[in-house]
């Protein structure tokens, strides 16, 4: 954990603690992260640190301070029973007042600049909804908020963008409750409700029994999109990616390449499963098996680029002469001298103004055909033609299924 604990004055007297995570850029929009019934746990502190990497000043208030200050429970049965017992005496109205005090404390911090939002899980998801209705904020995100159907009389007071993440198999939020919420918010233009098929309650908490990584990643990107649109900050992902590629292929500077990435990044070249996870693993890969492994005539020819909130998709041609062993693409294959052109897709994820991960895809069969290591006769694979058709759509289609294509000739369409 990289943050610190600070004290906040409650509106009705007393003081409570909150975990503060400072944005990597020095200052940024403010975000109040709202707890589950287990307190200010390691999960929430780690998530606050992550959101600080995204450019936010984050406070995680101890909302159980009136009953048991410093609550930080685990998720075993004994801790769950204690958390549920405390929840029975929890005053949600007082909690929203404490959230309002937290928002004011955050607004006064030098790390906070611009707008304010809230994001909460479970109990915190309900509190995010109530905060959107009762406080002047700019965005609210609710993960599997419990009991929202009991507060729909306040839905009309919500004027900021609101995102609700709903688990399809949530035993704590039944389908009928979700439908009541959907119906009540159906006319609210700035409300987005996302459902996650097969996911259960707490699907976004890593390490939990219900953790669903695909659902958690999708929900995270959707949350970030809402926050960026409503509050910022906005980063130039295209420029950041170009800078990274420049150091990879032009200057071939490993230190400069790593400097464009987060502290613990990862890269996966999917067809060959080469790359690295974590700083040291990835730096070793770049230094000894990638940067100087690329042939001197390597070219990246851009075809298209799609830029989202936290990721970028590059479609390109990757061109080279197989004049040296290319560890990451053709490990163990001696140079053949063949010229290769292949379509290549890079899906690049960012955290704030740094690269977090890269998923790189290409057709390995096409590479092997072009260097003479795979005989395409009788196989549904092609060589350089895949690259040529990408830039010239008038080239013939369906040649690999010529006989099948012939069967449909003359049939009604």
QUIDA-V861326 format. One record per backbone hydrogen bond with DSSP energy under -1.0 kcal/mol. CO is the residue of the C=O (numbers start at 1). NH is the residue of the N-H. E is the energy in kcal/mol with one decimal. If there is no record, write none. Layout:
CO/NH/E
CO/NH/E
//
This chain:
4/20/-3.6
6/18/-2.2
8/16/-2.5
10/13/-1.3
14/10/-2.3
16/8/-3.1
17/62/-2.5
18/6/-2.8
19/60/-2.2
20/4/-2.0
21/58/-2.6
23/26/-1.8
28/113/-2.5
29/57/-2.6
30/117/-1.8
31/59/-2.1
32/119/-2.3
34/121/-1.5
36/39/-1.1
38/73/-2.9
39/41/-1.7
41/45/-2.3
42/46/-2.6
43/47/-2.2
44/48/-2.3
45/49/-2.0
46/50/-2.1
47/51/-2.5
48/52/-1.9
49/53/-1.7
50/54/-1.1
51/56/-1.9
52/24/-1.6
52/55/-1.5
57/31/-2.9
58/21/-2.6
59/33/-2.6
60/19/-2.1
61/63/-1.2
62/65/-1.0
64/67/-1.5
64/68/-3.3
71/40/-1.6
76/80/-2.6
77/81/-2.5
78/82/-1.8
79/83/-2.7
80/84/-2.5
81/85/-2.0
82/86/-2.3
83/87/-2.2
84/88/-1.3
86/89/-1.1
87/90/-1.4
91/95/-2.0
92/96/-2.1
93/97/-1.6
94/98/-2.2
95/99/-2.3
96/100/-2.3
97/101/-2.0
98/102/-2.1
99/103/-2.6
100/104/-2.1
101/105/-2.4
102/106/-2.6
103/107/-2.4
104/108/-1.4
106/109/-1.3
109/112/-1.2
111/28/-2.1
115/30/-2.8
116/138/-3.3
117/32/-2.4
118/141/-2.0
119/34/-3.1
120/143/-2.8
121/124/-2.6
122/126/-1.7
122/146/-1.0
123/127/-2.3
124/128/-2.1
125/129/-1.5
126/130/-2.3
127/131/-2.7
128/132/-2.1
129/133/-1.4
130/134/-1.9
131/135/-2.7
135/137/-1.3
139/118/-1.9
140/163/-2.4
141/120/-2.2
142/165/-3.3
143/122/-2.3
147/150/-1.6
148/151/-2.2
151/154/-2.0
152/155/-1.4
154/157/-1.8
155/158/-1.6
161/140/-2.1
162/192/-2.5
163/142/-3.1
164/194/-2.9
165/144/-2.8
166/196/-2.1
167/170/-1.2
174/178/-1.8
175/179/-2.4
176/180/-1.8
177/181/-2.0
178/182/-2.8
179/183/-2.6
180/184/-2.2
181/185/-1.9
185/188/-1.7
188/191/-1.6
190/162/-2.7
192/164/-2.9
194/166/-3.4
196/168/-1.8
196/199/-1.8
199/169/-3.3
200/203/-1.0
202/205/-1.5
203/212/-2.4
205/208/-1.8
208/211/-1.4
212/216/-2.9
213/217/-2.8
214/218/-2.2
215/219/-2.7
216/220/-2.4
217/221/-2.2
218/222/-2.2
219/223/-2.6
220/224/-2.8
221/225/-2.2
222/226/-1.9
223/227/-2.5
224/228/-3.1
225/229/-2.3
226/230/-2.2
227/231/-3.1
228/232/-1.4
235/237/-1.6
236/240/-2.0
237/241/-2.4
238/242/-2.3
239/243/-2.3
240/244/-2.0
241/245/-2.7
242/246/-2.2
243/247/-1.7
244/248/-1.7
245/249/-2.8
246/250/-2.0
246/251/-2.1
247/253/-1.5
253/257/-2.1
254/258/-2.7
255/259/-1.7
257/260/-1.2
258/261/-1.8
260/355/-2.4
265/278/-3.1
266/358/-1.3
267/276/-1.8
268/270/-1.1
268/360/-2.4
269/273/-1.9
269/274/-1.0
274/269/-3.2
276/267/-2.4
278/282/-2.6
279/283/-2.8
280/284/-2.2
281/285/-1.8
282/286/-3.0
283/287/-2.8
284/288/-2.4
285/289/-2.4
286/291/-1.9
290/293/-1.3
290/294/-1.1
295/298/-1.8
299/319/-2.5
301/317/-2.6
304/315/-2.8
306/313/-3.0
310/350/-3.2
311/308/-3.1
312/348/-3.1
313/306/-2.7
314/346/-2.4
315/303/-3.0
315/304/-1.9
316/344/-2.8
317/301/-2.7
318/342/-1.9
319/299/-2.5
320/340/-3.3
321/323/-3.0
322/337/-2.8
326/330/-3.1
330/333/-1.9
338/322/-3.4
340/320/-2.1
342/318/-3.0
344/316/-2.4
345/361/-2.9
346/314/-2.6
347/359/-2.5
348/312/-2.4
349/356/-3.4
349/357/-1.7
351/354/-1.6
354/351/-2.8
355/262/-2.7
356/266/-1.8
357/349/-2.7
358/268/-2.6
359/347/-2.7
360/270/-2.0
361/345/-2.7
362/364/-1.0
363/367/-1.4
364/368/-2.4
365/369/-2.4
366/370/-2.0
367/371/-1.6
368/373/-2.5
368/374/-1.1
369/372/-1.2
376/379/-2.5
379/381/-2.1
383/386/-1.8
384/388/-2.1
385/389/-2.5
386/390/-1.0
387/391/-1.1
392/395/-1.7
399/402/-1.1
401/405/-3.0
402/406/-2.1
403/407/-1.2
406/409/-1.4
408/411/-1.7
//
